[in-house]
Amino acid sequence: MKYLLFSIVFVLCTCACFPQGDNQSESIKIELPTNFKKALLVNEIEIPIQSKADNNSNDFVDIKAEYWDTTVYNPYKSTTVNTTEFPMNITFSDSTYASPVPHKKVITSHFGWRRGRPHKGLDIDLVTGDSVVSMLSGIVRFAQYSRGHGKTVVVRHFNGLEITYAHLSDIAVKVNDTLAKGQYLGKGGNTGRSTGSHLHLSTTYNGEFIHPEYLFNFDDTNTIRSQELWVTRKWTKATYHSSKGLAKLTLFTTKEAALASLEKQRKVYVVRSGDTLSRISKRNNTSIAAICRTNKINQNSTLRIGQKLILEL
Ligand SMILES: [Zn+2]
């Protein structure tokens, strides 16, 4: 046994002396000396070499490594297990983006519930033939006609975010093209399921749609809301929003803030016969002080049957 261990140590030491160039192979094979062959009952052993990318995964992100399917609109859908964990963290190296349209951005419909259906993007007014450019630098993942969306370009950016440009009248890029921020990708139009020329723009991360206005200010400043963002489930679901306008927006720039927002959920409580603040607080696992603060009442206030109290749970 001692002999065996010694031989393994010897072989490992020998490997450590091998120069490691840039073109590393996945493994190296070493022919063993005759004595060792007998002891180990093998002629050679194979030792895997870790590539540079594995060691410094933070420095090098290959955005084409996963779910890089240029033939389907949402390749993440194919996964049977939804791996998204909330809150999702998205970081940006830029603080501004390039306006996708060459004029003032007029939003005609927001991300949210619209005529009984979820509208998972933002509609920006344009005239057919207007230039559409990539908001950030990235690589074209999808560029073809897609049912509903019409002529569509999807660009995956280096932070993993994907931006979709839909209803185009002309596509000027090919899949796997690298685009700089502001680079022309096609002409705006009215293809697919669309009434009137406009740009339907959606933002997705790990296949989850995100309210685009949670990430970007669609005003003349062309700013990214924060270089560090935490997205809660609320900002991925159209049912929580109205397509008619953007409600109050609270940005979460830390994980703690995002998690804290989930803890505070509001509930309306209707006062019943025999209720006291003490009873309500105990039953709902909150404090009398919290109920008083939220409802602007004091501890000695008389409760009326049918009175509505807001409980922050
Ligand atoms: Zn739309």
Residues whose N, C-alpha, C, O or C-beta is under 5 A from the ligand:
A	BS01	ZN	G121 L122 D123 H200
